[in-house]
């Protein structure tokens, strides 16, 4: 059971004020029982919009933020390679932690984070915001109810585009230690959803390569999966789909139905083959929903707040970031690494 529940709105600190942090600003403008009282970024200029709009403290060093005893929880939105270090320090400082994806870069780092949270009896969650989108939640319910029958296969297709400038503008992007490639960075939400619907993976055979960029990690990956219940799966992921993002779909095929989840942020269905009037009625109602881009983040932070305020630990069961990280490393371990002569650096492990 969680302890030291705040009687007032949950007070957050935000560490890292880059692009993704803007989504949290929308969240906190709309979440009634939470507020941001401090932000930190090594580039103080990035904290200015926060300090002006929310009237919060701003620091260049996140350790100064962690010294603020009024902060109940922190959101870590830094480069991925810093997640583990900052999360462990925050937990040691008595703060609940929500970390952007991926949870960490290595399984050893993830285990150290989990152990620190257990010892401190504090929340450690990964921002798996797509699990809170209505279409994703609806599909999960359909799978749990057995409406698709025995699941036979599941597939992720992610064909996005990132120009070379995207990787060049920050030295850590595309590096193995600080960012990762298409699997760890762009596709990890989709891998998480695949596991959420299909269950754990027991075998992997894969190819990965850097085909279209000058970067250390992979920009293209293809994997064949065998799930624990003997269903099969595939993953096709790339950031080479010139000139813009082309496809983002997740396909589930069962004995009694087949669906393709897609659309903007995976919040719609491209294909829906399933019988049953009740299911079709719920599907029609769900498709009429119009939600803001920050909705998934909002629901995730709401769940964390409920866990802190009311001790509802079940509220954060969807914030476990380790399974997706484990799958990425299974793909790494089961990969043949292609080494074309152009578009990559020498080291790729």
N, C-alpha and C positions, 0 to 999 in steps of 0.2 A: 504494500500500500504506500502511495506517495505521501510524503510528509510536508510540513511547512507550507500549507496551501495559503495563498494570499487572499485576504478578505476583500481587497479592492481589485480593480482591473489589473490584468497581468501586464507587467512592465517589461518591455523588450529592449534589447540592444541589437543593432544591426552591424555586423562586421563585414566590410566589403561593400562599396557603393557603386559598383559597375552596372552594366546593362540590366542584369536580372534583378537587381535591387529595386529598380523602378516599379516592378510588379508588386513588390511588397508595400510600396508607398500607397498604391491603390487599395491594397488589402486593409491597411491600418486606417485609411480614411473611411472605411465602411464597416469595420469590426468594432462593435460597441464596447466589448469588455476587454479590450487590449489597447495598448498604446506604446509608442516608441519614445524612449526618453534619452537615448544616446546612440550615436553612430560612429563608426571608425573606418578610415581608409588611409592607406599610406600616402595617397594623393589627396590632400585636404580639400582641393578644389571640388572633388567629387562629392564631398559631404555638404556643400553649400546649399543645394536644393532641399536637402532634408532639414538642415538647421533653420532655413528660412520658412519652409512650408509647415513643418511640424513643431518648430521651436524647441528643438532638442539639443543636447550637448553634442559636440563633434570633437573627435580625437584623431591624430595621425597614428597613434600606437594603440592597438586593440587592448593591450594589457592595462592601459589607463581606464578603458571602458569596463574591463572585468573587475576593477577595484571598486566600482560603484555598487554599494550594497543594496541599493534600491532596485536593481535590475533582477528580475525573476528568471528571465530566459534570454538566450541570444540566438540570432539567425546568422549563420556563417555562409556568406556568398562571395568568398574569395576564390582565387584559382584553386583547382581541385587538389593540387599537391600540398596545400596548406590546411586542408580540412581537418586531418587527424590531429596535428599539433595543436591547433587552436581549440578544437573541440575538447580535447583532454584537459587543456589549461582552463577552459571555461567550466568544465565539470568539477575540477579541483577547486575552482573559485565559488562553487555552490550554485551554478546556473544550469537550468534546463537548456538543452541544445537542440536546435533544428538546423541541419546542414543541407545545403544544396546538393544535387546529384553531381557526380557519384559520391557515395558515402565517404570513400577514401580511394586511394590508388592501389593499395595492396590489401590482401586479406589479413595480414599481420597487423596493419594499421587499424583495420575495422575491428578486429578482436580486442585490441588495446582500448579502443573507444568504448566498446561494449562493456568491458571489464571496469573501466573508470566510471561509467554510468551506474553499473550495479553497485559498486562500492559506495558511491555517493547517494544512491537511492534517488536518482534523478532521471528525467526523460531524455532519451537520445533518439531523435527521429530524423529520417531522410525525407527531403521534399519530393515525394512521389505524387505530384499534383494530378497527374492524369488518372489516377485511381479514383479521384473524386468527381470526374466529369460524368454527367448524366448518362451518356451512351456507354461509357466504360462500366459504370455501376450497373446499368441495365443488363449488359451482356454477362457480367459476373453473376447476377441473380439468375439469369436464364440457364447458365452453366450449372450453378449449384442446384437448381430445381430439376436438373436432368432433362430439360426440354430439347437439348441437342442430342440426347442419347449418349452412347459411348463415344468419346472424342477420338477421332482417327488421325487428324493432323492439324498442325498449327503453323502459320508462317508469318514472318515479318518482312515487309519490303519498305526500305527507306532509301529513296533516291533524292538526295538534296544537293545543293551547290554551295560551296564556299570558295570564293576566289583566293588566289595566293595572298592577296592583301590582308585577308582576314587573319591568316596565320602570321603574317609579317608584322602586323601592327603591335603585337605584344610578344615579346621574346619567349614567353612560357607556352604559348599556344602550339599545339601539335607535338609537344615534347612528351616523352613517356613518363617522366617523373612528376610533371606538374599538370598535365592536361589529358593525355591519352589521345586516341584517334577516334574514328567514327563510332566504334563500339562503345568505348568508355564515355564519350562525350555526347554525340548526337543520338545514338540509338538506345541508350541504356533505359530510357523510359519505356520503349517499345519491348525491349527484352523483359523488363519487369512485368509488363502486362501479359506477355506470352506465358511467363511462369505462373502468373495469377490465375490464368484460365486453364492452362494445360498441366500444371504440376511440375515437379522437378525433372531435371535432365540427367540421364545416367551416362550417355555416350555422345561424343562430339567428333566430327571430322570437318576440318575447315581449311580454307585458304584465306590469306590476308596479304595485302600489298599496299604500297604507296605508288599509285599509278599516275596521278595528275597534279601532285604538289611537291614542293621542296619542303619536307617536314620529316620528323623522326618517326612518328607513329603512323599507323595505317590510315589510308583514306578510303579503302575498299575492303570489304570482308564478305565472304560467302561461307555459310556453315550448314551442315546437315546434322540434325539432332535426333536422338532417340530418347523419348521420355520414359520415366519409370514404369508407366503402365503400358509400354510398348507402342504408343502412338509415335508418329514421326513428325518432324518439323524442319523448316528451313529458315535461314536468315540471309537476306541480301541487303547490304547496307553500303552506301557510298556518299561521299561529298563531292563527287565529280560530275554531277548531272547538269552540265552546262545548258542554258545560261541561268537557270533558277530552280528552286525546289520543284520537283516533278511529282513525287509520289510518297505517301506516308500511309501505309495500310497494314492491317493485321487481320489475317484470315483464320477462321476456326471452322473445321469440317467435322461434323458428327454423323452418327448413323441416322438421326432424325431431323437434321437441319444443318444449314451452312450459312455463315455470315462473313461479310467483309467489313470491318470497322475502318473508317477513313474520314475524310473531310478535314476541315481546319482543326488542328490540335486533336485529331482522333475523336471528334465529338459528333459523329454521325455514322450512318451505315450506307455503304455503296451497294451491298447485296444483302438481302434478307429473305432467306428461304426457310420458312418455318410454318407449320400448321398450328391452328388453334385460334379461336376468335378472341379469347382473353389476352393472349400474347400479342396479337395484332393490334388490339385496342390500346394496350399499354405502349406498344411501339409507336403508334400514331401520336399519342399524347406526348411522349418523350421528344419526338421530332419537332414538336411545336415550340419547344423551349428555346429561348434566346438568352445566352449567358455571356458575360464579359470575359475577356481574355484572362483575367486574374482569378476567375471563379475557383479553379482547382487549388490555387495557393490559399485563397480565402478559406476554403473548407478544411484544408490541412492545418492551417494555423488555428482555426476554430476548434478543431479536434484536440490540438495540443493545449489550448486554453481550458477546455473542459476537463482534460486529464489533470491539469494543475489545480484548477479551482475546486472540482468536485471529486477528484480521485478516480475518474472514469478511465481506467487504464485501457479498457477495450476500445476506447475512442482512437487510440494511436496504433492499433494493430496493423493498419495499412501503411505505416511509416517505417517499415523494416527494410533498410537499403542493402542488407548483406546478400540476399539471394541473387539479385541482379548482378552484383559485383562478382559473386562466385561463378555465375554463368559466363561473364566476360573472361574470367581467368581460365575457365574450362575451355573456352574457345581458343584462348592464347595457347594453352597447353596442347590442344588437339589440332593446331594449325600447321600447315605447310606454308612457310613464309616465302613468297615470291620476291625476287630481287631484280626488277627491271633496271636497265642501265640509266634511265632518266627519271626525274621526278621524285627522288628520295635521297636520304642521307644513308651512310653506311650502317649505323647501328639501329636494329629494330628487334626488340625482344619482348 
